[in-house]
């Protein structure tokens, strides 16, 4: 080394994950002292810093570069180039000081970078490589966190009442119920939802009577619940099963262990007087999106309505636009046991005909589903009939397979006969009994016949399979439809209405549905024998549905009656 060069010794370690395997600052200084000892007069200052180099703005590092730019030193001794920079701004400044001739040398135990094109390129390369590692880690971490969120696991610190597991394989850790605090937090929700307790009263009960204490962590926790934290609990959608990731992104995921229902959460927001603070989640309604139209052809839309009845003056008002009683000005959060009614109403959007009188009227979702249930009752079947229908279809399917095998054998035989005719035709051509034009014309006809035989053989199996699947789908639907209506989520209810019929029309408060042909057949059969669904006997009450369609389409035909006598195979024949 040039004795005239003066050096800064620089050691840096970050507390972040990027430097988890890097030597401590003390170890870096010791290693630097071992290689090529210099005259102590050459060392201007030994500088240490505990800060990440991923972003520019390190105070001590910038002080060193300012001193070098001022001519107080010409070199830097460092354990590795990535201690100097992991970002493009600081790397660029280092190279620029070399270009100016003010930074002459960067010395590490394994490499010395002089003010030459090759060394400046290498220094830039090692610093850029450190930046690349950071960028790749960031991408990998975001990808992993996104995957975890899609699996329903919160990718950040779990809220009160839940814990993050830390003992499973990396990437497989989950969020689970805190066995010590889950029930206590749930009781807090119950007290709030009862309408008998204010938030300060719940806070006092939790801290003083239940002795609630937050989870003890390395540098925090183990303390009583604060009022701010309690409000944060009561306004966190995670407790009803949704969380946002990344935060403030508008992207929401579902978690599998909710503490309360969404209806309870919405009621709690009303009791807190916070209904005006809209969540960023988009509410999904079961029967919107064109599933139902008004008689004017406008799509039916939905709205949430929340009404509060003040217990003091019995005034009923909307909780969406008001947070206190309009008469006595009592805030909702100060009311004892206010009556809260939640509704979802459906009505025409009025976009086709703004003057449509039916778009101006609305129907409650409960009443709407009551009418849907009546349509379901027209085609509903019981467990016994459902079991028999599937058994019957399996028997028919087996019989169809036997027929298909016979058809395919016949088609293969016919195709073989065409091959024989083609061979004979070729012999006739070779003997000169046919002209070239005659041979080509006859050969084309025979090849056309062969292709037709092959197509029929393939279509017979594929078409019948489609019909069998349609049969099973129909019986599965009519058996499960009422359960979907009562217990299904929004997705199931949308599927229910779309399969129940088409051209669903809302005329004010009256819903009409056009059943598909297969459901009309079942409906007519039940009308012929209303007791069939309740007391089914295979011997004399039978729905025999058979194929009655052109190739590629599926429809159904009612054959026989509920009380006709069984044929020799045990099934009813027309």
Secondary structure, DSSP 8 states (H G I E B T S, - for coil): --TT--EEEEEE--SSGGGTTS--HHHHHHHHHHSS---GGGEEEEEEE-S-SSSS--HHHHHHHHHHHTTS-SEEEES-GGGT-SSHHHHHHHHHHHHTTS--EEE-SS-EEESSHHHHHHHHHHHHHHHHHHHHHHHHHHHHHHHHHHTT--SS---TTEEE--SSSTT---EEE-TTTHHHHHHHHHHHHHTS--HHHHHHIIIIIS-------SSS------HHHHHHHHT-GGGGTEEESSTTSS-EEE-S--SS-HHHHHHHHHHTT-TTS--SS----TT-TTSSEETTS-BEEEEEEEEEE-TTT--EEETTT-SB-TTT--BGGG-SS-EEEEEEEEEE--SS-TT-TTTT--EEHHHHHHHHHHHHHTT---HHHHHHHHHHHHHHHHHHHHHHHHHHHHHHHHHHHHHHHHHHHHHHHHTTSS-HHHHHHHHHHHHHHHHHHHHHHHHHHHHHHHHHHHHHHHHHHHHHHHHHHHH--HHHHHHHHHHH-EEEEEETTEEEEE--HHHHHHHHHHHHTGGGTTS--TTT---EEEE---TT---EEEES-TT----TTSS---
